[in-house]
Amino acid sequence: MTYTQLAVLGVLIAIILDLYVFKTKLLRRRVFWVSYSIVVFFQLVTNGILTGFGIVEYDGAAIIGSTTPQDEPPTFIGDGRLVYAPIEDLLFGFALVLGVLTNWIRLGASDKR
């Protein structure tokens, strides 16, 4: 499977677990989206630094877009990238955040005060 296919699969699994399997319904809560906007901001900053400075590199054939030659730095926005990082990183990040929070609620961690 490609990086893109795995990212989409991860998002689909996280959504199914949230809405249908564990029925936590985080995606229907405003607090989730407000919290996620904070998380995604810092994800973009971190990904931008790691990818923009060349600490992390991606094979252009494995991600959306990426027509930039390997010897050139990635674009800031465009060519399948947002703040230097591939769009797929946002998908994986979303799946991770949703999956962790769904399990947190499912396991009752939010009820223990």
MODELLER restraints for C-alpha pairs under 7 A, 6 or more apart:
rsr = mdl.restraints
at = mdl.atoms
rsr.add(forms.Gaussian(group=physical.xy_distance, feature=features.Distance(at['CA:2:A'], at['CA:62:A']), mean=5.89, stdev=0.5))
rsr.add(forms.Gaussian(group=physical.xy_distance, feature=features.Distance(at['CA:3:A'], at['CA:62:A']), mean=5.85, stdev=0.5))
rsr.add(forms.Gaussian(group=physical.xy_distance, feature=features.Distance(at['CA:3:A'], at['CA:63:A']), mean=6.12, stdev=0.5))
rsr.add(forms.Gaussian(group=physical.xy_distance, feature=features.Distance(at['CA:4:A'], at['CA:63:A']), mean=5.92, stdev=0.5))
rsr.add(forms.Gaussian(group=physical.xy_distance, feature=features.Distance(at['CA:4:A'], at['CA:64:A']), mean=6.85, stdev=0.5))
rsr.add(forms.Gaussian(group=physical.xy_distance, feature=features.Distance(at['CA:4:A'], at['CA:88:A']), mean=5.86, stdev=0.5))
rsr.add(forms.Gaussian(group=physical.xy_distance, feature=features.Distance(at['CA:7:A'], at['CA:88:A']), mean=5.80, stdev=0.5))
rsr.add(forms.Gaussian(group=physical.xy_distance, feature=features.Distance(at['CA:7:A'], at['CA:91:A']), mean=5.56, stdev=0.5))
rsr.add(forms.Gaussian(group=physical.xy_distance, feature=features.Distance(at['CA:7:A'], at['CA:92:A']), mean=5.26, stdev=0.5))
rsr.add(forms.Gaussian(group=physical.xy_distance, feature=features.Distance(at['CA:8:A'], at['CA:91:A']), mean=6.74, stdev=0.5))
rsr.add(forms.Gaussian(group=physical.xy_distance, feature=features.Distance(at['CA:10:A'], at['CA:92:A']), mean=6.58, stdev=0.5))
rsr.add(forms.Gaussian(group=physical.xy_distance, feature=features.Distance(at['CA:10:A'], at['CA:95:A']), mean=5.65, stdev=0.5))
rsr.add(forms.Gaussian(group=physical.xy_distance, feature=features.Distance(at['CA:11:A'], at['CA:91:A']), mean=6.36, stdev=0.5))
rsr.add(forms.Gaussian(group=physical.xy_distance, feature=features.Distance(at['CA:11:A'], at['CA:92:A']), mean=6.96, stdev=0.5))
rsr.add(forms.Gaussian(group=physical.xy_distance, feature=features.Distance(at['CA:11:A'], at['CA:94:A']), mean=6.89, stdev=0.5))
rsr.add(forms.Gaussian(group=physical.xy_distance, feature=features.Distance(at['CA:11:A'], at['CA:95:A']), mean=4.74, stdev=0.5))
rsr.add(forms.Gaussian(group=physical.xy_distance, feature=features.Distance(at['CA:14:A'], at['CA:95:A']), mean=5.47, stdev=0.5))
rsr.add(forms.Gaussian(group=physical.xy_distance, feature=features.Distance(at['CA:14:A'], at['CA:98:A']), mean=6.21, stdev=0.5))
rsr.add(forms.Gaussian(group=physical.xy_distance, feature=features.Distance(at['CA:14:A'], at['CA:99:A']), mean=5.34, stdev=0.5))
rsr.add(forms.Gaussian(group=physical.xy_distance, feature=features.Distance(at['CA:18:A'], at['CA:24:A']), mean=5.38, stdev=0.5))
rsr.add(forms.Gaussian(group=physical.xy_distance, feature=features.Distance(at['CA:18:A'], at['CA:25:A']), mean=5.49, stdev=0.5))
rsr.add(forms.Gaussian(group=physical.xy_distance, feature=features.Distance(at['CA:18:A'], at['CA:26:A']), mean=6.54, stdev=0.5))
rsr.add(forms.Gaussian(group=physical.xy_distance, feature=features.Distance(at['CA:18:A'], at['CA:102:A']), mean=5.88, stdev=0.5))
rsr.add(forms.Gaussian(group=physical.xy_distance, feature=features.Distance(at['CA:19:A'], at['CA:25:A']), mean=4.95, stdev=0.5))
rsr.add(forms.Gaussian(group=physical.xy_distance, feature=features.Distance(at['CA:22:A'], at['CA:106:A']), mean=6.67, stdev=0.5))
rsr.add(forms.Gaussian(group=physical.xy_distance, feature=features.Distance(at['CA:24:A'], at['CA:102:A']), mean=6.27, stdev=0.5))
rsr.add(forms.Gaussian(group=physical.xy_distance, feature=features.Distance(at['CA:24:A'], at['CA:105:A']), mean=7.00, stdev=0.5))
rsr.add(forms.Gaussian(group=physical.xy_distance, feature=features.Distance(at['CA:26:A'], at['CA:32:A']), mean=6.09, stdev=0.5))
rsr.add(forms.Gaussian(group=physical.xy_distance, feature=features.Distance(at['CA:44:A'], at['CA:83:A']), mean=6.32, stdev=0.5))
rsr.add(forms.Gaussian(group=physical.xy_distance, feature=features.Distance(at['CA:47:A'], at['CA:85:A']), mean=5.74, stdev=0.5))
rsr.add(forms.Gaussian(group=physical.xy_distance, feature=features.Distance(at['CA:48:A'], at['CA:83:A']), mean=5.01, stdev=0.5))
rsr.add(forms.Gaussian(group=physical.xy_distance, feature=features.Distance(at['CA:48:A'], at['CA:84:A']), mean=5.27, stdev=0.5))
rsr.add(forms.Gaussian(group=physical.xy_distance, feature=features.Distance(at['CA:48:A'], at['CA:85:A']), mean=5.98, stdev=0.5))
rsr.add(forms.Gaussian(group=physical.xy_distance, feature=features.Distance(at['CA:50:A'], at['CA:56:A']), mean=5.58, stdev=0.5))
rsr.add(forms.Gaussian(group=physical.xy_distance, feature=features.Distance(at['CA:51:A'], at['CA:57:A']), mean=6.23, stdev=0.5))
rsr.add(forms.Gaussian(group=physical.xy_distance, feature=features.Distance(at['CA:51:A'], at['CA:84:A']), mean=5.82, stdev=0.5))
rsr.add(forms.Gaussian(group=physical.xy_distance, feature=features.Distance(at['CA:51:A'], at['CA:85:A']), mean=5.80, stdev=0.5))
rsr.add(forms.Gaussian(group=physical.xy_distance, feature=features.Distance(at['CA:52:A'], at['CA:74:A']), mean=6.84, stdev=0.5))
rsr.add(forms.Gaussian(group=physical.xy_distance, feature=features.Distance(at['CA:52:A'], at['CA:84:A']), mean=5.49, stdev=0.5))
rsr.add(forms.Gaussian(group=physical.xy_distance, feature=features.Distance(at['CA:60:A'], at['CA:66:A']), mean=4.93, stdev=0.5))
rsr.add(forms.Gaussian(group=physical.xy_distance, feature=features.Distance(at['CA:60:A'], at['CA:67:A']), mean=6.73, stdev=0.5))
rsr.add(forms.Gaussian(group=physical.xy_distance, feature=features.Distance(at['CA:63:A'], at['CA:86:A']), mean=6.79, stdev=0.5))
rsr.add(forms.Gaussian(group=physical.xy_distance, feature=features.Distance(at['CA:64:A'], at['CA:80:A']), mean=5.04, stdev=0.5))
rsr.add(forms.Gaussian(group=physical.xy_distance, feature=features.Distance(at['CA:65:A'], at['CA:79:A']), mean=4.77, stdev=0.5))
rsr.add(forms.Gaussian(group=physical.xy_distance, feature=features.Distance(at['CA:65:A'], at['CA:80:A']), mean=4.37, stdev=0.5))
rsr.add(forms.Gaussian(group=physical.xy_distance, feature=features.Distance(at['CA:66:A'], at['CA:79:A']), mean=5.12, stdev=0.5))
rsr.add(forms.Gaussian(group=physical.xy_distance, feature=features.Distance(at['CA:66:A'], at['CA:80:A']), mean=5.94, stdev=0.5))
rsr.add(forms.Gaussian(group=physical.xy_distance, feature=features.Distance(at['CA:67:A'], at['CA:79:A']), mean=6.65, stdev=0.5))
rsr.add(forms.Gaussian(group=physical.xy_distance, feature=features.Distance(at['CA:68:A'], at['CA:74:A']), mean=6.51, stdev=0.5))
rsr.add(forms.Gaussian(group=physical.xy_distance, feature=features.Distance(at['CA:74:A'], at['CA:84:A']), mean=5.77, stdev=0.5))
rsr.add(forms.Gaussian(group=physical.xy_distance, feature=features.Distance(at['CA:75:A'], at['CA:81:A']), mean=6.94, stdev=0.5))
rsr.add(forms.Gaussian(group=physical.xy_distance, feature=features.Distance(at['CA:75:A'], at['CA:84:A']), mean=5.60, stdev=0.5))
rsr.add(forms.Gaussian(group=physical.xy_distance, feature=features.Distance(at['CA:76:A'], at['CA:82:A']), mean=6.17, stdev=0.5))
rsr.add(forms.Gaussian(group=physical.xy_distance, feature=features.Distance(at['CA:76:A'], at['CA:83:A']), mean=4.75, stdev=0.5))
rsr.add(forms.Gaussian(group=physical.xy_distance, feature=features.Distance(at['CA:76:A'], at['CA:84:A']), mean=4.46, stdev=0.5))
rsr.add(forms.Gaussian(group=physical.xy_distance, feature=features.Distance(at['CA:77:A'], at['CA:83:A']), mean=5.68, stdev=0.5))
rsr.add(forms.Gaussian(group=physical.xy_distance, feature=features.Distance(at['CA:77:A'], at['CA:84:A']), mean=6.45, stdev=0.5))
rsr.add(forms.Gaussian(group=physical.xy_distance, feature=features.Distance(at['CA:80:A'], at['CA:86:A']), mean=5.84, stdev=0.5))
rsr.add(forms.Gaussian(group=physical.xy_distance, feature=features.Distance(at['CA:80:A'], at['CA:87:A']), mean=5.93, stdev=0.5))
rsr.add(forms.Gaussian(group=physical.xy_distance, feature=features.Distance(at['CA:81:A'], at['CA:87:A']), mean=5.34, stdev=0.5))
rsr.add(forms.Gaussian(group=physical.xy_distance, feature=features.Distance(at['CA:104:A'], at['CA:110:A']), mean=6.81, stdev=0.5))
